[in-house]
C-alpha cells in the first residue's frame, strides 16, 4: 500500500510505502516468524481492561491480540532535520522486544 505525502512548503507530492499491521502480521504468521504470545496472556489483558472499566474493555471477547501504534522522532543533522518512525507492537509481549516498523517520514522544520 502507498499513501500520498504532501509537503506544503515545497508543494511536492510523493508516493511513500506504508506497511499496515493487518498486512504485516498475517505475512509473519504464514512464515512462522510471528512471536508466540500465549492465549492466557491475551485473555488476562482483556479481563483486566474490562475489570478496570476501560473504554476498550468491551472491544473483545478476550481473544483478539492487542497491539499498539507508536511514533517517535529524532534529529539526524546538526541543521535540525528530523525523521519520524511509526511502529507497532504487541501490548502483552512481556519481553517488549517485538516492535515492528511500519513507515517513516521526514519532518519539515
Residue, then its C-alpha position, 0 to 999 in steps of 0.5 A: x500500500x502507498x499513501x500520498x505525502x504532501x509537503x506544503x512548503x515545497x508543494x511536492x507530492x510523493x508516493x511513500x510505502x506504508x506497511x499496515x499491521x493487518x498486512x504485516x502480521x498475517x505475512x509473519x504468521x504464514x512464515x512462522x516468524x510471528x512471536x508466540x504470545x500465549x492465549x492466557x496472556x491475551x485473555x488476562x489483558x482483556x479481563x483486566x481492561x474490562x475489570x478496570x472499566x476501560x473504554x476498550x474493555x468491551x472491544x473483545x471477547x478476550x481473544x483478539x491480540x492487542x497491539x499498539x501504534x507508536x511514533x517517535x522522532x529524532x534529529x539526524x543533522x546538526x541543521x535540525x532535520x528530523x525523521x519520524x518512525x511509526x511502529x507497532x507492537x504487541x501490548x502483552x509481549x512481556x519481553x517488549x522486544x517485538x516492535x515492528x516498523x511500519x513507515x517513516x517520514x521526514x519532518x519539515x522544520 
